[in-house]
Amino acid sequence: MFYWSWWVSWSPFVGIFIARISKGRTIREFLIGVLFVPSLFAFFWFTVFGNTAIELVLSDSQDQIMSLIKNNLPVALFVFFEHFPFSQLLSILALVLMVTFCEFI
């Protein structure tokens, strides 16, 4: 509920921002930049991290992640990142995103 109310309250500002940065662009450039690129990125993000999380939870050897999710969710994120290459880079990126969006702090 909070997520949707946040987007409803910020939608006029987001709309104005998108309108300003899209000034002078064609409709094709606008649709690609506003609809297709973010949708493809979200699809990629949820496919990679979502499927990996489901696989880790369903495998019997990953009881550690389940207990961390129940007890200490922020630590579970970084333990989850250890299963990927460049885990330190992913951890730094996650910290930067958490600080800049301030929703998780």
Phi and psi in radians as a Rosetta constraint file:
Dihedral C 1 N 2 CA 2 C 2 CIRCULARHARMONIC -1.093 0.35
Dihedral N 2 CA 2 C 2 N 3 CIRCULARHARMONIC -0.699 0.35
Dihedral C 2 N 3 CA 3 C 3 CIRCULARHARMONIC -1.045 0.35
Dihedral N 3 CA 3 C 3 N 4 CIRCULARHARMONIC -0.820 0.35
Dihedral C 3 N 4 CA 4 C 4 CIRCULARHARMONIC -1.206 0.35
Dihedral N 4 CA 4 C 4 N 5 CIRCULARHARMONIC -0.698 0.35
Dihedral C 4 N 5 CA 5 C 5 CIRCULARHARMONIC -1.155 0.35
Dihedral N 5 CA 5 C 5 N 6 CIRCULARHARMONIC -0.589 0.35
Dihedral C 5 N 6 CA 6 C 6 CIRCULARHARMONIC -1.107 0.35
Dihedral N 6 CA 6 C 6 N 7 CIRCULARHARMONIC -0.790 0.35
Dihedral C 6 N 7 CA 7 C 7 CIRCULARHARMONIC -1.186 0.35
Dihedral N 7 CA 7 C 7 N 8 CIRCULARHARMONIC -0.639 0.35
Dihedral C 7 N 8 CA 8 C 8 CIRCULARHARMONIC -1.137 0.35
Dihedral N 8 CA 8 C 8 N 9 CIRCULARHARMONIC -0.702 0.35
Dihedral C 8 N 9 CA 9 C 9 CIRCULARHARMONIC -1.250 0.35
Dihedral N 9 CA 9 C 9 N 10 CIRCULARHARMONIC -0.536 0.35
Dihedral C 9 N 10 CA 10 C 10 CIRCULARHARMONIC -1.670 0.35
Dihedral N 10 CA 10 C 10 N 11 CIRCULARHARMONIC -0.101 0.35
Dihedral C 10 N 11 CA 11 C 11 CIRCULARHARMONIC -1.054 0.35
Dihedral N 11 CA 11 C 11 N 12 CIRCULARHARMONIC -0.643 0.35
Dihedral C 11 N 12 CA 12 C 12 CIRCULARHARMONIC -1.097 0.35
Dihedral N 12 CA 12 C 12 N 13 CIRCULARHARMONIC -0.688 0.35
Dihedral C 12 N 13 CA 13 C 13 CIRCULARHARMONIC -1.198 0.35
Dihedral N 13 CA 13 C 13 N 14 CIRCULARHARMONIC -0.705 0.35
Dihedral C 13 N 14 CA 14 C 14 CIRCULARHARMONIC -1.135 0.35
Dihedral N 14 CA 14 C 14 N 15 CIRCULARHARMONIC -0.727 0.35
Dihedral C 14 N 15 CA 15 C 15 CIRCULARHARMONIC -1.079 0.35
Dihedral N 15 CA 15 C 15 N 16 CIRCULARHARMONIC -0.748 0.35
Dihedral C 15 N 16 CA 16 C 16 CIRCULARHARMONIC -1.131 0.35
Dihedral N 16 CA 16 C 16 N 17 CIRCULARHARMONIC -0.726 0.35
Dihedral C 16 N 17 CA 17 C 17 CIRCULARHARMONIC -1.084 0.35
Dihedral N 17 CA 17 C 17 N 18 CIRCULARHARMONIC -0.814 0.35
Dihedral C 17 N 18 CA 18 C 18 CIRCULARHARMONIC -1.119 0.35
Dihedral N 18 CA 18 C 18 N 19 CIRCULARHARMONIC -0.671 0.35
Dihedral C 18 N 19 CA 19 C 19 CIRCULARHARMONIC -1.119 0.35
Dihedral N 19 CA 19 C 19 N 20 CIRCULARHARMONIC -0.702 0.35
Dihedral C 19 N 20 CA 20 C 20 CIRCULARHARMONIC -1.206 0.35
Dihedral N 20 CA 20 C 20 N 21 CIRCULARHARMONIC -0.738 0.35
Dihedral C 20 N 21 CA 21 C 21 CIRCULARHARMONIC -1.359 0.35
Dihedral N 21 CA 21 C 21 N 22 CIRCULARHARMONIC -0.242 0.35
Dihedral C 21 N 22 CA 22 C 22 CIRCULARHARMONIC -1.670 0.35
Dihedral N 22 CA 22 C 22 N 23 CIRCULARHARMONIC 0.009 0.35
Dihedral C 22 N 23 CA 23 C 23 CIRCULARHARMONIC -1.093 0.35
Dihedral N 23 CA 23 C 23 N 24 CIRCULARHARMONIC 2.263 0.35
Dihedral C 23 N 24 CA 24 C 24 CIRCULARHARMONIC 1.541 0.35
Dihedral N 24 CA 24 C 24 N 25 CIRCULARHARMONIC -0.028 0.35
Dihedral C 24 N 25 CA 25 C 25 CIRCULARHARMONIC -1.662 0.35
Dihedral N 25 CA 25 C 25 N 26 CIRCULARHARMONIC 2.755 0.35
Dihedral C 25 N 26 CA 26 C 26 CIRCULARHARMONIC -1.357 0.35
Dihedral N 26 CA 26 C 26 N 27 CIRCULARHARMONIC 2.917 0.35
Dihedral C 26 N 27 CA 27 C 27 CIRCULARHARMONIC -1.130 0.35
Dihedral N 27 CA 27 C 27 N 28 CIRCULARHARMONIC -0.634 0.35
Dihedral C 27 N 28 CA 28 C 28 CIRCULARHARMONIC -1.089 0.35
Dihedral N 28 CA 28 C 28 N 29 CIRCULARHARMONIC -0.812 0.35
Dihedral C 28 N 29 CA 29 C 29 CIRCULARHARMONIC -1.108 0.35
Dihedral N 29 CA 29 C 29 N 30 CIRCULARHARMONIC -0.691 0.35
Dihedral C 29 N 30 CA 30 C 30 CIRCULARHARMONIC -1.100 0.35
Dihedral N 30 CA 30 C 30 N 31 CIRCULARHARMONIC -0.850 0.35
Dihedral C 30 N 31 CA 31 C 31 CIRCULARHARMONIC -1.111 0.35
Dihedral N 31 CA 31 C 31 N 32 CIRCULARHARMONIC -0.711 0.35
Dihedral C 31 N 32 CA 32 C 32 CIRCULARHARMONIC -1.135 0.35
Dihedral N 32 CA 32 C 32 N 33 CIRCULARHARMONIC -0.782 0.35
Dihedral C 32 N 33 CA 33 C 33 CIRCULARHARMONIC -1.300 0.35
Dihedral N 33 CA 33 C 33 N 34 CIRCULARHARMONIC -0.501 0.35
Dihedral C 33 N 34 CA 34 C 34 CIRCULARHARMONIC -1.774 0.35
Dihedral N 34 CA 34 C 34 N 35 CIRCULARHARMONIC -0.574 0.35
Dihedral C 34 N 35 CA 35 C 35 CIRCULARHARMONIC -1.843 0.35
Dihedral N 35 CA 35 C 35 N 36 CIRCULARHARMONIC -0.919 0.35
Dihedral C 35 N 36 CA 36 C 36 CIRCULARHARMONIC -1.352 0.35
Dihedral N 36 CA 36 C 36 N 37 CIRCULARHARMONIC -0.802 0.35
Dihedral C 36 N 37 CA 37 C 37 CIRCULARHARMONIC -1.114 0.35
Dihedral N 37 CA 37 C 37 N 38 CIRCULARHARMONIC -0.859 0.35
Dihedral C 37 N 38 CA 38 C 38 CIRCULARHARMONIC -1.103 0.35
Dihedral N 38 CA 38 C 38 N 39 CIRCULARHARMONIC -0.625 0.35
Dihedral C 38 N 39 CA 39 C 39 CIRCULARHARMONIC -1.150 0.35
Dihedral N 39 CA 39 C 39 N 40 CIRCULARHARMONIC -0.744 0.35
Dihedral C 39 N 40 CA 40 C 40 CIRCULARHARMONIC -1.149 0.35
Dihedral N 40 CA 40 C 40 N 41 CIRCULARHARMONIC -0.688 0.35
Dihedral C 40 N 41 CA 41 C 41 CIRCULARHARMONIC -1.106 0.35
Dihedral N 41 CA 41 C 41 N 42 CIRCULARHARMONIC -0.784 0.35
Dihedral C 41 N 42 CA 42 C 42 CIRCULARHARMONIC -1.114 0.35
Dihedral N 42 CA 42 C 42 N 43 CIRCULARHARMONIC -0.706 0.35
Dihedral C 42 N 43 CA 43 C 43 CIRCULARHARMONIC -1.055 0.35
Dihedral N 43 CA 43 C 43 N 44 CIRCULARHARMONIC -0.813 0.35
Dihedral C 43 N 44 CA 44 C 44 CIRCULARHARMONIC -1.080 0.35
Dihedral N 44 CA 44 C 44 N 45 CIRCULARHARMONIC -0.806 0.35
Dihedral C 44 N 45 CA 45 C 45 CIRCULARHARMONIC -1.035 0.35
Dihedral N 45 CA 45 C 45 N 46 CIRCULARHARMONIC -0.909 0.35
Dihedral C 45 N 46 CA 46 C 46 CIRCULARHARMONIC -1.212 0.35
Dihedral N 46 CA 46 C 46 N 47 CIRCULARHARMONIC -0.535 0.35
Dihedral C 46 N 47 CA 47 C 47 CIRCULARHARMONIC -1.179 0.35
Dihedral N 47 CA 47 C 47 N 48 CIRCULARHARMONIC -0.875 0.35
Dihedral C 47 N 48 CA 48 C 48 CIRCULARHARMONIC -1.187 0.35
Dihedral N 48 CA 48 C 48 N 49 CIRCULARHARMONIC -0.992 0.35
Dihedral C 48 N 49 CA 49 C 49 CIRCULARHARMONIC -1.313 0.35
Dihedral N 49 CA 49 C 49 N 50 CIRCULARHARMONIC -0.613 0.35
Dihedral C 49 N 50 CA 50 C 50 CIRCULARHARMONIC -1.176 0.35
Dihedral N 50 CA 50 C 50 N 51 CIRCULARHARMONIC -0.820 0.35
Dihedral C 50 N 51 CA 51 C 51 CIRCULARHARMONIC -1.154 0.35
Dihedral N 51 CA 51 C 51 N 52 CIRCULARHARMONIC -0.638 0.35
Dihedral C 51 N 52 CA 52 C 52 CIRCULARHARMONIC -1.147 0.35
Dihedral N 52 CA 52 C 52 N 53 CIRCULARHARMONIC -0.736 0.35
Dihedral C 52 N 53 CA 53 C 53 CIRCULARHARMONIC -1.110 0.35
Dihedral N 53 CA 53 C 53 N 54 CIRCULARHARMONIC -0.755 0.35
Dihedral C 53 N 54 CA 54 C 54 CIRCULARHARMONIC -1.104 0.35
Dihedral N 54 CA 54 C 54 N 55 CIRCULARHARMONIC -0.741 0.35
Dihedral C 54 N 55 CA 55 C 55 CIRCULARHARMONIC -1.101 0.35
Dihedral N 55 CA 55 C 55 N 56 CIRCULARHARMONIC -0.715 0.35
Dihedral C 55 N 56 CA 56 C 56 CIRCULARHARMONIC -1.179 0.35
Dihedral N 56 CA 56 C 56 N 57 CIRCULARHARMONIC -0.665 0.35
Dihedral C 56 N 57 CA 57 C 57 CIRCULARHARMONIC -1.237 0.35
Dihedral N 57 CA 57 C 57 N 58 CIRCULARHARMONIC -0.665 0.35
Dihedral C 57 N 58 CA 58 C 58 CIRCULARHARMONIC -1.323 0.35
Dihedral N 58 CA 58 C 58 N 59 CIRCULARHARMONIC -0.411 0.35
Dihedral C 58 N 59 CA 59 C 59 CIRCULARHARMONIC -1.321 0.35
Dihedral N 59 CA 59 C 59 N 60 CIRCULARHARMONIC 2.509 0.35
Dihedral C 59 N 60 CA 60 C 60 CIRCULARHARMONIC -1.234 0.35
Dihedral N 60 CA 60 C 60 N 61 CIRCULARHARMONIC -0.373 0.35
Dihedral C 60 N 61 CA 61 C 61 CIRCULARHARMONIC -1.458 0.35
Dihedral N 61 CA 61 C 61 N 62 CIRCULARHARMONIC -0.044 0.35
Dihedral C 61 N 62 CA 62 C 62 CIRCULARHARMONIC -1.898 0.35
Dihedral N 62 CA 62 C 62 N 63 CIRCULARHARMONIC 0.774 0.35
Dihedral C 62 N 63 CA 63 C 63 CIRCULARHARMONIC -1.189 0.35
Dihedral N 63 CA 63 C 63 N 64 CIRCULARHARMONIC -0.420 0.35
Dihedral C 63 N 64 CA 64 C 64 CIRCULARHARMONIC -1.084 0.35
Dihedral N 64 CA 64 C 64 N 65 CIRCULARHARMONIC -0.745 0.35
Dihedral C 64 N 65 CA 65 C 65 CIRCULARHARMONIC -1.161 0.35
Dihedral N 65 CA 65 C 65 N 66 CIRCULARHARMONIC -0.708 0.35
Dihedral C 65 N 66 CA 66 C 66 CIRCULARHARMONIC -1.097 0.35
Dihedral N 66 CA 66 C 66 N 67 CIRCULARHARMONIC -0.727 0.35
Dihedral C 66 N 67 CA 67 C 67 CIRCULARHARMONIC -1.206 0.35
Dihedral N 67 CA 67 C 67 N 68 CIRCULARHARMONIC -0.625 0.35
Dihedral C 67 N 68 CA 68 C 68 CIRCULARHARMONIC -1.177 0.35
Dihedral N 68 CA 68 C 68 N 69 CIRCULARHARMONIC -0.655 0.35
Dihedral C 68 N 69 CA 69 C 69 CIRCULARHARMONIC -1.100 0.35
Dihedral N 69 CA 69 C 69 N 70 CIRCULARHARMONIC -0.684 0.35
Dihedral C 69 N 70 CA 70 C 70 CIRCULARHARMONIC -1.279 0.35
Dihedral N 70 CA 70 C 70 N 71 CIRCULARHARMONIC -0.599 0.35
Dihedral C 70 N 71 CA 71 C 71 CIRCULARHARMONIC -1.767 0.35
Dihedral N 71 CA 71 C 71 N 72 CIRCULARHARMONIC -0.690 0.35
Dihedral C 71 N 72 CA 72 C 72 CIRCULARHARMONIC -2.555 0.35
Dihedral N 72 CA 72 C 72 N 73 CIRCULARHARMONIC 1.508 0.35
Dihedral C 72 N 73 CA 73 C 73 CIRCULARHARMONIC -1.087 0.35
Dihedral N 73 CA 73 C 73 N 74 CIRCULARHARMONIC -0.763 0.35
Dihedral C 73 N 74 CA 74 C 74 CIRCULARHARMONIC -1.074 0.35
Dihedral N 74 CA 74 C 74 N 75 CIRCULARHARMONIC -0.640 0.35
Dihedral C 74 N 75 CA 75 C 75 CIRCULARHARMONIC -1.196 0.35
Dihedral N 75 CA 75 C 75 N 76 CIRCULARHARMONIC -0.585 0.35
Dihedral C 75 N 76 CA 76 C 76 CIRCULARHARMONIC -1.077 0.35
Dihedral N 76 CA 76 C 76 N 77 CIRCULARHARMONIC -0.603 0.35
Dihedral C 76 N 77 CA 77 C 77 CIRCULARHARMONIC -1.065 0.35
Dihedral N 77 CA 77 C 77 N 78 CIRCULARHARMONIC -0.778 0.35
Dihedral C 77 N 78 CA 78 C 78 CIRCULARHARMONIC -1.295 0.35
Dihedral N 78 CA 78 C 78 N 79 CIRCULARHARMONIC -0.552 0.35
Dihedral C 78 N 79 CA 79 C 79 CIRCULARHARMONIC -1.182 0.35
Dihedral N 79 CA 79 C 79 N 80 CIRCULARHARMONIC -0.648 0.35
Dihedral C 79 N 80 CA 80 C 80 CIRCULARHARMONIC -1.085 0.35
Dihedral N 80 CA 80 C 80 N 81 CIRCULARHARMONIC -0.732 0.35
Dihedral C 80 N 81 CA 81 C 81 CIRCULARHARMONIC -1.127 0.35
Dihedral N 81 CA 81 C 81 N 82 CIRCULARHARMONIC -0.397 0.35
Dihedral C 81 N 82 CA 82 C 82 CIRCULARHARMONIC -1.147 0.35
Dihedral N 82 CA 82 C 82 N 83 CIRCULARHARMONIC -0.259 0.35
Dihedral C 82 N 83 CA 83 C 83 CIRCULARHARMONIC -1.499 0.35
Dihedral N 83 CA 83 C 83 N 84 CIRCULARHARMONIC 0.015 0.35
Dihedral C 83 N 84 CA 84 C 84 CIRCULARHARMONIC -1.983 0.35
Dihedral N 84 CA 84 C 84 N 85 CIRCULARHARMONIC 2.707 0.35
Dihedral C 84 N 85 CA 85 C 85 CIRCULARHARMONIC -1.202 0.35
Dihedral N 85 CA 85 C 85 N 86 CIRCULARHARMONIC 2.692 0.35
Dihedral C 85 N 86 CA 86 C 86 CIRCULARHARMONIC 1.029 0.35
Dihedral N 86 CA 86 C 86 N 87 CIRCULARHARMONIC 0.760 0.35
Dihedral C 86 N 87 CA 87 C 87 CIRCULARHARMONIC -1.121 0.35
Dihedral N 87 CA 87 C 87 N 88 CIRCULARHARMONIC -0.594 0.35
Dihedral C 87 N 88 CA 88 C 88 CIRCULARHARMONIC -1.167 0.35
Dihedral N 88 CA 88 C 88 N 89 CIRCULARHARMONIC -0.675 0.35
Dihedral C 88 N 89 CA 89 C 89 CIRCULARHARMONIC -1.131 0.35
Dihedral N 89 CA 89 C 89 N 90 CIRCULARHARMONIC -0.737 0.35
Dihedral C 89 N 90 CA 90 C 90 CIRCULARHARMONIC -1.100 0.35
Dihedral N 90 CA 90 C 90 N 91 CIRCULARHARMONIC -0.676 0.35
Dihedral C 90 N 91 CA 91 C 91 CIRCULARHARMONIC -1.141 0.35
Dihedral N 91 CA 91 C 91 N 92 CIRCULARHARMONIC -0.738 0.35
Dihedral C 91 N 92 CA 92 C 92 CIRCULARHARMONIC -1.136 0.35
Dihedral N 92 CA 92 C 92 N 93 CIRCULARHARMONIC -0.752 0.35
Dihedral C 92 N 93 CA 93 C 93 CIRCULARHARMONIC -1.066 0.35
Dihedral N 93 CA 93 C 93 N 94 CIRCULARHARMONIC -0.737 0.35
Dihedral C 93 N 94 CA 94 C 94 CIRCULARHARMONIC -1.101 0.35
Dihedral N 94 CA 94 C 94 N 95 CIRCULARHARMONIC -0.728 0.35
Dihedral C 94 N 95 CA 95 C 95 CIRCULARHARMONIC -1.119 0.35
Dihedral N 95 CA 95 C 95 N 96 CIRCULARHARMONIC -0.733 0.35
Dihedral C 95 N 96 CA 96 C 96 CIRCULARHARMONIC -1.091 0.35
Dihedral N 96 CA 96 C 96 N 97 CIRCULARHARMONIC -0.773 0.35
Dihedral C 96 N 97 CA 97 C 97 CIRCULARHARMONIC -1.123 0.35
Dihedral N 97 CA 97 C 97 N 98 CIRCULARHARMONIC -0.690 0.35
Dihedral C 97 N 98 CA 98 C 98 CIRCULARHARMONIC -1.112 0.35
Dihedral N 98 CA 98 C 98 N 99 CIRCULARHARMONIC -0.700 0.35
Dihedral C 98 N 99 CA 99 C 99 CIRCULARHARMONIC -1.236 0.35
Dihedral N 99 CA 99 C 99 N 100 CIRCULARHARMONIC -0.713 0.35
Dihedral C 99 N 100 CA 100 C 100 CIRCULARHARMONIC -1.305 0.35
Dihedral N 100 CA 100 C 100 N 101 CIRCULARHARMONIC -0.551 0.35
Dihedral C 100 N 101 CA 101 C 101 CIRCULARHARMONIC -1.555 0.35
Dihedral N 101 CA 101 C 101 N 102 CIRCULARHARMONIC -0.398 0.35
Dihedral C 101 N 102 CA 102 C 102 CIRCULARHARMONIC 0.992 0.35
Dihedral N 102 CA 102 C 102 N 103 CIRCULARHARMONIC 0.203 0.35
Dihedral C 102 N 103 CA 103 C 103 CIRCULARHARMONIC -1.437 0.35
Dihedral N 103 CA 103 C 103 N 104 CIRCULARHARMONIC -0.457 0.35
Dihedral C 103 N 104 CA 104 C 104 CIRCULARHARMONIC -1.672 0.35
Dihedral N 104 CA 104 C 104 N 105 CIRCULARHARMONIC -0.096 0.35
